Amino acid sequence: MKRWNRMVSFFLMSGLLMAAPLCAHEFIIKPVKMTVNRGETLPFSVLSAHVFMVSEEVEPVDTVSVTLVSETGETPVPVMANDRLLTLDGSVPVMGEGTAILSGHRKGIIWTQTTSGWKQAPKSACTGVVTSGKYEKFCKTLITSGHPDSGYARVLGQALEIVPVTDPASVSVGDEMTVKILYKGKPLATEVFATYDGFSRDPNTYAYYSKSDAKGMVRVKMSHDGTWMIRVENKQSDKTAEYDASVIRAVLVFRV
């Protein structure tokens, strides 16, 4: 499997994708900390970012849902817009023990490129249409209450999902972590980008690049300690009256 362990700029690597800056924000759930005590309330923020862990715009609150998935079940968590920090903020009590997942979904939004710029509207409502896409986003952030367990490997059924095969709690700097990429529950061969908080202040710039194989498997080398993000995308050219393609992005956030 070919992999490049070096800085990779997203725009240089994605000529086949719709490269619009306004559509390239990553959907990230950032808790105030990654490890909590049982029963502790955990505040978190939903970010929309080009630079990892720096939010640049507020996602429409009515398009975003967040759920805590743990040994005690699934807990929907409301969020509120924070216009000062450009985030959606929430908090949730973590009642179980082990590895839990803050799961997020940003519903699909249609953006259309026209001869006069990009518009958040279906192509049927625009003139001078160049191309149009429906963009949907998912995030999973791993947190630990007490001691980590196999909760990291839960498959949530997201349309595009990154599932750790290696226990992130067992990974140290210099190790390779294996994850599996699933699209509608089936393995997906696709490009995989990864980076850690603080790696670069340049937009859409990643510390690691690789590709998953036909079984959806890929190894990512952890070159630094801190909070990491693995990111994948899948584009389907399913042209409709409202858009030309659907683009789904997924992110996995965890601590090394």
Secondary structure by P-SEA (a helix, b strand, c coil): ccccccccccccccccccccccccbbbbbbcccccccccbbbbbbbbbcccccccccccccccbbbbbbccccbbbbbbbbcccccbbbbccccccccbbbbbbbbcbbbbbbcccccccccccccccccbbbbbbbbbbbbbbcccccccccccccccbbbbbccccccccccbbbbbbbbcccbbbbbbbbbbccccccccccccbbbbbccccbbbbbbccccbbbbbbbbbbccccccccbbbbbbbbbbcc
